[in-house]
Amino acid sequence: HVNCKSFIKTMDSGWATFSDADFNPTSEATDGGDPWSNEAWADLSDFHTATNAKDFSGDIFDMALDVFAPDDIQLPVVDNNRVPEVQVAIHEQLSSLYDGTEDAEVQVIGSIIARPEEGVKDSFCFVVKDFSGQLEQFQPQSNVCKDITDSIPYAKTEVGDRVLRVTYPNDDSKPKQMTVASYTCGNAVHPIPLLVKSKVQVIDNYCRIGIKMRANPMNDAPLSNGTVLLAVPPDVRGDSVRTSREKSVWDSMKRVVSWPLCPIEPGQLLEVQAQFEFETPRKPDGPAVATPKFPVLVRCDAKDEQFSDLQVNANVNDNQFRPIKLKVSRSVRILHRKV
C-alpha cells in the first residue's frame, strides 16, 4: 500500500529544489544542478518540436489497460479431476484534483473483474473481504453477479465480508472476462502515489512552463504507461511549442500538448519543460498581463499495486457450488489533475 502520511511529511524537503530560484534569470546551470536554470531555458538547441496530431499515427491518450498480465491470459485446459481456476483482477482508479487550495479532491473507485477458465460455464462463488470498512458503496453487476451473503448464514464470514455468486453467461462457449462488481472507497482511502508541481514564467514574448513529478518512495511498484496532458490557454500559440522531451504531440482541436513518460520508480523525480510563444507579441512598456494558466493532467498505471485493503478468496462453505481456485492480480490507474 502507499504510505500517505510518510509522503506528506517529506513534501517540503522533497520539493525544496522547486522554488523561484529555479527560474531566476541570474541563476547559473551547474552539473548536477536544477536543469530549469535560466541558462538551460535560454538554450533551446536540445529542445524538440512537437508533432502535429493530424500527422501522428498513435493514440495520444490511450485509456486502455490490461488488468491481467499477459501470462495470466493463458488459461489452462480444464481437467475434471482438479479444482477449476478463476482469474480475478482487482483494479482501482485514483482521481485527484489539486486547485491550489489546501485540500485536494480525491476519489478511489474500483472494479472486480473475473475470467473463468474454459469449461466453467455455471455458477461459482467467492468472498470479498473489506477488513477496515473502507468501501462506501459496493454494487454487484446484476446481469452476472449477486450478493448472497444473507442467504448462507452458515458460511464462515466476518464483518464486512460479501459472498458473491457469479453466473457465467451460457450464450458463449469461450471464456471471457467479466466485470462482476464495482465499488467506491470512502474518505479514509486517501493515497498520494504521485506529486505534481508546475511553474510558469513569462519572458518577453515567450511563456515557459516546467512540470515536476515525484513518485511516492513508499510505492510498491513503478508508475508506468504514463502520459502528461498540458492544456494550452487561448492567448498562447500551441503550434510554437518546444519541449525538453521527445515524442510530444500538439493537438490543435483539443488545444493540448501531450508527452509519453518513461516508468517512474518509487521516489524518482521526473521533469518536463516546454516553451511557447504568445499569440500577440507583448510590448515591454505595455500593460501588465496575468500569467497564463496551464492545467495539467498526468495519467499513469501500476501493476501489483492497490489503494484499498480489499481482498478476495474462495473460502465459501456451500456444497451447492463447485469449489474453485482464485488467481488474483492487482492494478491501479492514477489520474492526477492540477489546475
Secondary structure by P-SEA (a helix, b strand, c coil): ccaaaaaaaaccccccccccccccccccccccccccccccccccccbbbbccccccccccccccccccccccccccccccccbbbbbbbbbbbbbbbbccccccbbbbbbbbbbbbcccccbbbbbbbbbccccccccccccccccccccccccccccccbbbbbbbccccccbbbbbbccccccccccccccbbbbbbbbbcccbbbbbbbbbccccccccccbbbbbbbbccccccccbbbcccbbbbbccccbbbbbbccccccbbbbbbbbbbbcbbbbccccccccbbbbbbbbbccccccccccccccccccccccbbbbbcccccccccccc
